[in-house]
Amino acid sequence: MSGARVQDIVDALAPVKATRHVDPFYLSVGGYVLEVRCTSNKLLAELLRYFQHVITAPSEPARIVHVLGPAELPFAFDFAEWIREPGKTGRKDAIANLENGRLILKVRTGVQFLQAPDWSIAFGPTEDFSNQVINFINTQVLNHFQRDGWVTCHAAAVSTDRKGLAISGLSGGGKSTTMLRLMEVAGTRYVTNDRLLVRQTGNITSALGIPKLPRINPGTIVTNERLSGLIDEEREEELKNLEPDELWHLEEKYDLFIDDIYGPGRISHNANLTDFWVLNWSRDNGAPTGVSKVKLNDREDLLAAIMKSPGPFYQTREGPFWTDRSPLETDTYLSALQDIHVWEVTGRIDFDALFDAGTELLGQP
């Protein structure tokens, strides 16, 4: 359908949207308030469980997210495939641009999203794919802060009262495993697992994580004694018997609830960022694990591991949507990270050695 308007979609979804909503709930992240309205009691229970640490009292929201069930639109769209970043394979998203809006289709599941200045609507088999709804809600947080001048880093992060440490690396490079190991350091708090917003504010580098819980691979679970029991004993024993290389590359995601594993009060999405590790180590490297300070201006290869595209849901303040060809501005990242210490982690992958380095770093005044 060419020349479609956002209102055409809203009108077509009106009968579904008119379905009695269960009570809405409210989230607050960095002072940004979202109201979520859901038509499914089952899905609502999952969302309340997931976002429990950022739920706030009802107040005037900056954004309302509607989560609907299956819906048939009375017209068809010519979806264009969203080209994924280098190294990513398989079709994931397809988009159809509207007048001042965009329809996004999750190719594998059939869940669809309407993203527009006045509307954020998820519809389709949302009850079966709650993780995609969770990501959509978090996307609204990312969109708001990116429009306000924050940059998004592909990073995990922990913080203490004095330090904020972000960890980037290639996908599967061990940033989640490293972050969870560092949660064993006394006084550390979980900031984020995969998306970290950063902005230079005066002489402080402010960081903000989104309320996205760690979604970890089996290798992270079976190499961390605290995580024993996160999956059933039979499956855990099977995983422990895999060859290290097979375990390393196994893609099998599990949600980790921080409060359940580490106790209450161990999450703080706000942090002052002081240090940044970039994991450039390798399982095939025989050299000892090393952590050395670098100048990010001289290492565009490391900067590439930090930068993250805003993705197909992002509409700029000026109006246009982000495209899969829109370039990331390296100068913006260099400016945001100019006052922090950047470290390159090299040599062989040794989480024990990196834990020791993290304990020393986070314990410094």
HELIX and SHEET records of a PDB file:
HELIX    1   1 VAL A    6  LYS A   17  1                                  12    
HELIX    2   2 ASN A   41  TYR A   50  1                                  10    
HELIX    3   3 GLN A   52  VAL A   54  5                                   3    
HELIX    4   4 THR A  126  ASP A  128  5                                   3    
HELIX    5   5 SER A  130  ARG A  147  1                                  18    
HELIX    6   6 LYS A  175  LEU A  182  1                                   8    
HELIX    7   7 PRO A  218  VAL A  222  1                                   5    
HELIX    8   8 GLU A  225  LEU A  227  5                                   3    
HELIX    9   9 GLU A  233  LYS A  240  1                                   8    
HELIX   10  10 PRO A  244  TRP A  248  1                                   5    
HELIX   11  11 ILE A  258  TYR A  262  1                                   5    
HELIX   12  12 LEU A  296  ASP A  298  5                                   3    
HELIX   13  13 GLU A  300  ILE A  306  1                                   7    
HELIX   14  14 THR A  330  ALA A  336  1                                   7    
HELIX   15  15 PHE A  351  LEU A  362  1                                  12    
SHEET    1   A 9 ILE A  55  THR A  56  0                                        
SHEET    2   A 9 PHE A  25  VAL A  29 -1                                        
SHEET    3   A 9 TYR A  32  CYS A  38 -1                                        
SHEET    4   A 9 ARG A  63  VAL A  67  1                                        
SHEET    5   A 9 TRP A 119  PHE A 123  1                                        
SHEET    6   A 9 GLN A 112  ALA A 116 -1                                        
SHEET    7   A 9 GLY A 101  LYS A 106 -1                                        
SHEET    8   A 9 ASP A  93  LEU A  98 -1                                        
SHEET    9   A 9 ALA A  80  GLU A  81 -1                                        
SHEET    1   B 4 VAL A 151  CYS A 153  0                                        
SHEET    2   B 4 LEU A 196  THR A 201 -1                                        
SHEET    3   B 4 ILE A 204  GLY A 209 -1                                        
SHEET    4   B 4 ASN A 270  ASN A 272 -1                                        
SHEET    1   C 6 ARG A 189  THR A 192  0                                        
SHEET    2   C 6 ALA A 156  SER A 159 -1                                        
SHEET    3   C 6 GLY A 164  GLY A 169 -1                                        
SHEET    4   C 6 ASP A 275  LEU A 279  1                                        
SHEET    5   C 6 HIS A 341  THR A 346  1                                        
SHEET    6   C 6 GLY A 290  VAL A 294 -1                                        
SHEET    1   D 2 ARG A 215  ILE A 216  0                                        
SHEET    2   D 2 TYR A 254  ASP A 255 -1                                        
END                                                                             
